[in-house]
Amino acid sequence: MRGVRGVHGGGVAGGRGGGTGRAAARRAAGAAALAAVLAALGSGCDKPAAHGGTHAERSADPVSGEHATERPSAATWAKWGLKPMRPAPPPPVVKPLKLPAKSARVFSNVPTKDRVVFVTIDDGQEKDPRFVEMLRDLKVPVSMFLTDQSILNDYGYFKPIRDLGDHVQNHTLTHPQMTTLGLEGQRQQICGDQKVLTRHYGTAPILFRPPFGSWNSLTQQAAASCGVHGIVLWKASMQIHDMQYDDPGKKLYPGDVLLAHFRGPDALKGESMTRMFAHMLKHIRSRGFAVARLEDYVQPPPVPADGRRVRLRPGPRGR
C-alpha cells in the first residue's frame, strides 16, 4: 500500500512496525489535524483583534491602565527638555471626593492613596499655541479655571485643550476679591461665568476657583445656586522656576491640588509658558508623583440644585 502524505509533505510509510496501511493513515490524519490546530493558534497571535491591534497592543499597562503605544516617547519628552514622568494609575471606579447637592465643598486635596497630584491652570491671559502643542505631545491632564475677562478676546484658543479631554471650570467673570461682595454680587460673578463657559465649551463647570483663594460662606451659597458644587483651592503654586508650598517641608502629598496660570513672558520675567510648565513637571517628577485628571477623582451630585443633570466631558481613551 502506498504511504499517506502528511500535511507538510513528509511521507508516512505503510506497514511500518507491523501496522497496516490503514493504521498509518489514521496516524497521519491525526498528525495533520494537530498540526492544523497548532498553526491556527500560532497565526492567531499575529492577527489583529476584532477591535484593532494585537493582544499585546491592546493590553492595558498594569500600572497606568494606558496603552503603551499611547504614551509619549522619551524623544517626545526630550523635545520639551524633560525626562519621562511616571504614568497616572487608572481613574478610580469609586470617586473619592463627592460633592454635595445643596452646597459647595471646599478642598485643596483629594483623599486618595494614589501617588498623584492635580494640575490646575487659572485665568487665561496667555494664549501660547506652543502650550497646546506641549499638552498634545505630553498628554499631561490639566483643569482650566477660566475668567471671562481674560479669555473673551479668543475663546477658541482653549477649545483644542478641551478636546484633549481637559475640563473647563469656573473662575468668575472679572476676577474680583469675592469676600468684598455680597451674595448677589458673588452670584453674578459665578453664574455669569458659568453661562459664558457653558455656551462656548459645551459643558457646565462643576468646580469653582475663587480669585486669590478668597471665599466665605456666601461664596458657597452663590456657587451652589449657580450649579457649581466644588470650590477648589491649592496646596502649592508654580511661580516661574520654583514651586511655592503650603507645607513647611516643601513636600507634596497624594491628592494635592497644584496651581499655575496662563501667563507669558511679560508676567514670567521673559520665560515662556511652556518653560514654566516644564519646570513645574520637573518638580512633580522629582518628588515621585504622576499627574492625574482632577475630574476623574471628583463625583458631582447626580442632580444639581437647579434640577438639571451635569454631564462631564469624557477624556479620550488612554488619557
N, C-alpha and C positions, 0 to 999 in steps of 0.2 A: 504494500500500500504506500502510496505517495505521502510524504510528510505534509503537515498543515503549516503554512507560512504565518509567522507571528506578525503583529501589527507594525513592528519596526523592521520587518524584512528578514528576520532570522528564522531559519527552518527548524522544525521540530521533527526529528527522525521517527518514523513509525516503528513500533515493536521494540523500542529501547528498553532494556532491563526486563524483557519478557512481557511487557504490556502490549496491548493490541493497538492498532491504529486509531480505534475509536477512543480509547482512553487518552492517547496522546492528543487527539483533537480536543477533548474536554479540557485537558490541562492547558492547551494553547488558548482556548477560548477564555478560560478563567484568567490567564495572564493578560490577555488583551483587554478584558474588562477592567482589571485592576490598573493597568497602565492608563486606560482612558480616564478613570476616576482621578488618578494622581495628576494627570496632565490638566484636567479641568480645575483641580484645586490649585495647582501651580499658576495657571494662567489667570485665575480669579484674583490673585494678589496684585496683578498688574492692570486689571481693568478698572476704569473709573466707576465709582459707585453711581447709583441712580441719580443722586443729587449733586454729582460732580466731585471729582477728586478721588484719589485712592484712600484706603482706610488710614494710612499713615498721614496723609494730608489733612483728613477730616478730624483726626483725633484731637480733642482739646488737650491743651497742656495741663498737667496735673496741678501746677502751681497757679497759673493765671487764668485758666479757662479759655484762653485765646488760642487761635491757630498760630502755630509757629511761623507760618509763611506771612502772617499779617503783622508781625512785629517789625518795628523799624530795624534795619540792619545797623551794624556797627559803623558802617560808612555813612549812613544817614545821620546818626548821632554826631559823628565827627564833623559833618558838614556845618553843624552849629557849635562846634567847639566843645562837644560833650562826649562822655562815655555812656554806654547804655545803662538805663535805670532798671531796677527790678520791676517786673510787671505787677500790676494790681491783681489780687485774687478775684474770683468771680463775685459778682454782686450777691449779697446775702439774700436768701429766699425770704426770710422774715426781716423786714427793715427794722433796725434797732431804735430809730428815733421816730416816734409817732407824734403827729401834730394834732392839737385839739380842734374841735369843730367850732367852738364858740369863743375862742380867744386866740392868742398868738404866743407860741412858746419861744422864749429867748434862749439861744445856745451859742456856744463857741467851740464846742467839742461834741462829737457823736460817740455814744457809748458802744465801742467795738473793741475787740481784741485783735482785729486785723491791723497789721503794721502799715497803715495807710494814713495819708493826710489829704486834705481837700483844698484845692487852689480856687480862690475866688478873685475876680478882677472887676474893679469898680469904675464908675463914671462913664468914660467913653470918649474923652477928648482926642486922644491919639488914634489914628486910623492907618497904621502902617501895614501895607499889603504884605510885607515880608513876614509879619507876625502870623497872618493867616496861613502863609506857606509853612511856617515853622510848626504850627499846630497840626496842619495836614500831614507833614512829614513824621512828626514825633508821636502823634496820637496820644498826647497828654490831655486828659479831660480838664476842663475849666468850667466854672459857673460865672456868668456875666451879670453883674448888678449895674444896670444902665440908668443913667439920668437923662431925661428927655432933652434938657437944655444942652447937654454935651453931645448928643447924637443926632439932633434934628437936621444938621447940615449934611448928613449922609447915613440915613437909616440902613441903606443897602450894604454898608461895609460889614455889618455884623451877621448878615444872613449866611454867608459861607461858613462862618464859625458855628452858627446854629445848625447848619446842615451836617456838620461833623458829629452831631449828637449832643452838643453843648447847650445848656439851657440858659434862657434869658430870664433874669429875675429883676425885682423892683428896687429902685434906688432914688425915688422921688422925681418930681418934675424939675425942680430948680436947686436942689441940694441945700436946703436950709438947716439950721440947728432946730431939730424937731421940738426940743423941750421949751423953746421960746414961743411955740404955737399952741393954741387951744385945740380942743378935739376937732372942731370943724376945719381949722387950718391944716391939721395933720391929715385929716381925711382927704382934703382937696389935693394935697401933695401925693398921697399914696394912690388914691383912686384915679387921679388924673394920669399918673404914670402907668397905672395898670391898664387903662383904656388904650393909651398910645402903644404900649408894648404888645398888647394882645392884638391890636389892629395890624401892626407891622410885622409881627413874628408868628402870629397864628396860634399861640398858646398862652393862656393866662398864667402869669407867675404865681407861684405858691409861697415864695420866700421874699423877705424884705431886708435890706441892709440900711439902717438909719445912718444918714451922713454923720461923720465924726464919731460914730458909735454911740451917739447920744439918744436916749429913749426914756420914756416913763410909762406909767400905766395907761395914759391916754394914747400913747403910740400903739400899745397892744390892742386897745379898743378900736382905734381907727383902722389898723391893719386888718383885723378880723372882719370889720364891716365892709372892707373892700375885697374880701375873699382871699386874703393873704394870712397864713396861719403859722408862719415861722419867721422869727426875727433873728438874723444871723450876725453875730459879732465875730471876733477872731482871737486867736492865741498868739500869732506872730505876723508881722507885716514885712514885706520886702521894700527896702529903700532903693538904693542904686546898686551897690555891690554886696551889701550885708543885710541880714535879717534883724529885725528888732523884735525881741521876745518878751512875752509877759513873764515867762518862767525865769527866776533869778539865775538858774544854772544854764540858761540858754539851751534848753532841751525841747525837743518835740515829743509828743505822746500820741499813741494811736487814736485816730479820730479827730485830731486838731484841725481847725479851720484856719487857713492862711489867707492873708490879704495882699493883693497887688493892685495896680492901677493901670489903665490905658494911658500911659504917659510917653512922651517922646524926648528928644534931645534938649528942648527948652527947659523942661522940668527935671531932666535927669543929668544935668551938667554935661551935655554933649553925648551921653550914651543913648543908644537906640533901645527901643522896647524889646527887641529880640535879645540884645545883650543883657538887659536887666532880667529878662525871663530865664536866660541861660544861667545867670548867677543864682537865681532862685532854685532852679533844678539841681544845681551843684550842691547847694546847701541841703536840700532834701535828700539827695543821694548819699551825701557824706554821713548822714545820720541813719542810713539804712532803711529809709521809707520808700514806699511806692505812692504814686498819685492816683487816687480813685475819684470817681464822679460823685459829688455830694448827693445829688438827687437819687442815686442808687441806694442810699442808706436812709432816706427820709420817706416816711409814709404819710401822705396827705390824708386829711379826713375824707371819708367816702362821699359825703355831701357837705359842701361848704355852707356858710351861714346864709348865702344868697339863694340857696336851693339848687344851684347848678353844679353839676359834677365837673371836677377838674381833670383834664387829661394831660398827662406828661408826654412830651415828645420823646419816643424811644430813640436810643442811640443806635448807630449802625452795628451790625453784628461784629463781634470781636473787639469792640471798643470798651 
